[in-house]
Amino acid sequence: MQDFNGKTAVITGGASGIGLGLAEHCAQLGMNVVLGDIQKDALDQAIVQVEQRQARVVGVVTDTMVKTSVQNLLDEATEAFGNVHLVFNNAGVAAGNSAGIPVWEAPDADWQWVMGVNFYGVLYGVQTFIPHMLAHGEESYIVNTASLAAVMPMGGSYGVSKHGVLALTEGVQVELEQRGAKLRAGVLCPGFVDTQIFAAERNRPGAETSQIDSDDPQLAAAKAMLANGKSPAEIAEYVFQAMMAKRFYMLPHPAWDDFVRSRTEQILARQDVATMDLVAMLERSAAGEQF
Ligand SMILES: NC(=O)c1ccc[n+]([C@@H]2O[C@H](COP(=O)([O-])OP(=O)(O)OC[C@H]3O[C@@H](n4cnc5c(N)ncnc54)[C@H](O)[C@@H]3O)[C@@H](O)[C@H]2O)c1
């Protein structure tokens, strides 16, 4: 896809972080922007921010865990702007209170929430928007946000949900290509990006939120690396270049390449699970490398 001006983009999780970065980039390219997000106050602020770029913007309070809410997002988008050409299934969360807990001890509520937003939210986006984009037949792109966690041995709810997004999106792209569709799919697998992801519990539904945070040292290290991560604007720039080049796998953080390679080699060598040297990574991150 090369021409974005005057087309319409829908972005879930568009009120913050990577989603907001994508929205601002869409606005800069002259697109109509539809932001779907569960957090009403942040959504209202994001609309103002994106409008400052002279874009036509609509905000729709959306809970991507709920299929009818995603359908409502499509309905509102088409009512406002007609055909949708870009869909970023981007909303995602991480369960802070599962950090440092063995995978078999993590609460069911964490699994349900994280899988609900990160995997089912993307699935509902795929089920809802693809028939619309196939029906109008214009050049379009659907980009699902996974994570580098999708290509690494990361077995908690976050990693499992992101592996699911990767597999789902690979399946979608194969089917689209078989049909000769003008719609392409892509999967975004970022490393650390400086966003509000570690405060995701702010939008957790229900009363089951037990702990906002954890004193797990791995989480502390991850937070430090997040602060040194790429900016949402850099990710947005990368994603648009990737779409113009018709890339499927979108990995904006080359610092992880060696690890992804060694993990793949471990699999093909029928060896043990690859492990990361977190201390070395932290040192490299503090020295300016963006993981
Ligand atoms: N920040 C990183 O380092 C990083 C790395 C890899 C992947 N990701 C992924 O990027 C995506 C965006 O996250 P971010 O880092 O910008 O975090 P963020 O917290 O800044 O933004 C996430 C947005 O999603 C919204 N959201 C949460 N639950 C929702 C729901 N049920 N329905 C609709 N919206 C909901 C939030 O309100 C928020 O606006 C997520 O899928 C995340 O897993 C982030």
The ligand as an SDF file (V2000), in Angstrom:
LIG
                    3D

 44 48  0  0  0  0  0  0  0  0999 V2000
    5.5410   -1.0230   24.9040 N   0  0  0  0  0  0  0  0  0  0  0  0
    6.2230   -2.0870   24.5340 C   0  0  0  0  0  0  0  0  0  0  0  0
    7.4120   -2.2280   24.8850 O   0  0  0  0  0  0  0  0  0  0  0  0
    5.5920   -3.1300   23.6780 C   0  0  0  0  0  0  0  0  0  0  0  0
    6.4150   -4.1240   23.1260 C   0  0  0  0  0  0  0  0  0  0  0  0
    5.8510   -5.0960   22.3220 C   0  0  0  0  0  0  0  0  0  0  0  0
    4.4930   -5.0830   22.0650 C   0  0  0  0  0  0  0  0  0  0  0  0
    3.7060   -4.1230   22.6340 N   0  0  0  0  0  0  0  0  0  0  0  0
    2.2740   -4.1480   22.3300 C   0  0  0  0  0  0  0  0  0  0  0  0
    1.9070   -2.9010   21.7900 O   0  0  0  0  0  0  0  0  0  0  0  0
    0.4920   -2.7280   21.9600 C   0  0  0  0  0  0  0  0  0  0  0  0
    0.2210   -1.3160   22.4710 C   0  0  0  0  0  0  0  0  0  0  0  0
    0.6950   -1.2120   23.8110 O   0  0  0  0  0  0  0  0  0  0  0  0
    1.4980    0.0500   24.3380 P   0  0  0  0  0  0  0  0  0  0  0  0
    2.8530   -0.3990   24.6630 O   0  0  0  0  0  0  0  0  0  0  0  0
    1.3110    1.1920   23.4490 O   0  0  0  0  0  0  0  0  0  0  0  0
    0.7640    0.2730   25.7490 O   0  0  0  0  0  0  0  0  0  0  0  0
   -0.1950    1.4370   26.2830 P   0  0  0  0  0  0  0  0  0  0  0  0
   -0.6590    0.9540   27.6090 O   0  0  0  0  0  0  0  0  0  0  0  0
    0.5210    2.7380   26.2290 O   0  0  0  0  0  0  0  0  0  0  0  0
   -1.3800    1.4500   25.2420 O   0  0  0  0  0  0  0  0  0  0  0  0
   -2.3230    0.4000   25.1960 C   0  0  0  0  0  0  0  0  0  0  0  0
   -3.7060    0.9720   24.9300 C   0  0  0  0  0  0  0  0  0  0  0  0
   -4.6380   -0.1170   24.8690 O   0  0  0  0  0  0  0  0  0  0  0  0
   -5.8240    0.2670   25.5590 C   0  0  0  0  0  0  0  0  0  0  0  0
   -6.5850   -0.8960   26.0010 N   0  0  0  0  0  0  0  0  0  0  0  0
   -6.3240   -1.7220   27.0390 C   0  0  0  0  0  0  0  0  0  0  0  0
   -7.2820   -2.6580   27.1540 N   0  0  0  0  0  0  0  0  0  0  0  0
   -8.1710   -2.4220   26.1520 C   0  0  0  0  0  0  0  0  0  0  0  0
   -9.3690   -3.0600   25.7410 C   0  0  0  0  0  0  0  0  0  0  0  0
   -9.8600   -4.1250   26.3910 N   0  0  0  0  0  0  0  0  0  0  0  0
  -10.0200   -2.5570   24.6780 N   0  0  0  0  0  0  0  0  0  0  0  0
   -9.5530   -1.4570   24.0250 C   0  0  0  0  0  0  0  0  0  0  0  0
   -8.4230   -0.8170   24.3760 N   0  0  0  0  0  0  0  0  0  0  0  0
   -7.7350   -1.2930   25.4260 C   0  0  0  0  0  0  0  0  0  0  0  0
   -5.3200    1.1250   26.6960 C   0  0  0  0  0  0  0  0  0  0  0  0
   -6.3270    1.9620   27.2410 O   0  0  0  0  0  0  0  0  0  0  0  0
   -4.1890    1.9080   26.0290 C   0  0  0  0  0  0  0  0  0  0  0  0
   -4.6750    3.1170   25.4770 O   0  0  0  0  0  0  0  0  0  0  0  0
    0.0470   -3.8440   22.8970 C   0  0  0  0  0  0  0  0  0  0  0  0
   -0.5300   -4.8760   22.1390 O   0  0  0  0  0  0  0  0  0  0  0  0
    1.3580   -4.3160   23.5170 C   0  0  0  0  0  0  0  0  0  0  0  0
    1.2800   -5.6520   23.9530 O   0  0  0  0  0  0  0  0  0  0  0  0
    4.2220   -3.1480   23.4250 C   0  0  0  0  0  0  0  0  0  0  0  0
  1  2  1  0
  2  3  2  0
  2  4  1  0
  4  5  1  0
  4 44  2  0
  5  6  2  0
  6  7  1  0
  7  8  2  0
  8  9  1  0
  8 44  1  0
  9 10  1  0
  9 42  1  0
 10 11  1  0
 11 12  1  0
 11 40  1  0
 12 13  1  0
 13 14  1  0
 14 15  2  0
 14 16  1  0
 14 17  1  0
 17 18  1  0
 18 19  2  0
 18 20  1  0
 18 21  1  0
 21 22  1  0
 22 23  1  0
 23 24  1  0
 23 38  1  0
 24 25  1  0
 25 26  1  0
 25 36  1  0
 26 27  1  0
 26 35  1  0
 27 28  2  0
 28 29  1  0
 29 30  1  0
 29 35  2  0
 30 31  1  0
 30 32  2  0
 32 33  1  0
 33 34  2  0
 34 35  1  0
 36 37  1  0
 36 38  1  0
 38 39  1  0
 40 41  1  0
 40 42  1  0
 42 43  1  0
M  CHG  2   8   1  16  -1
M  END
$$$$
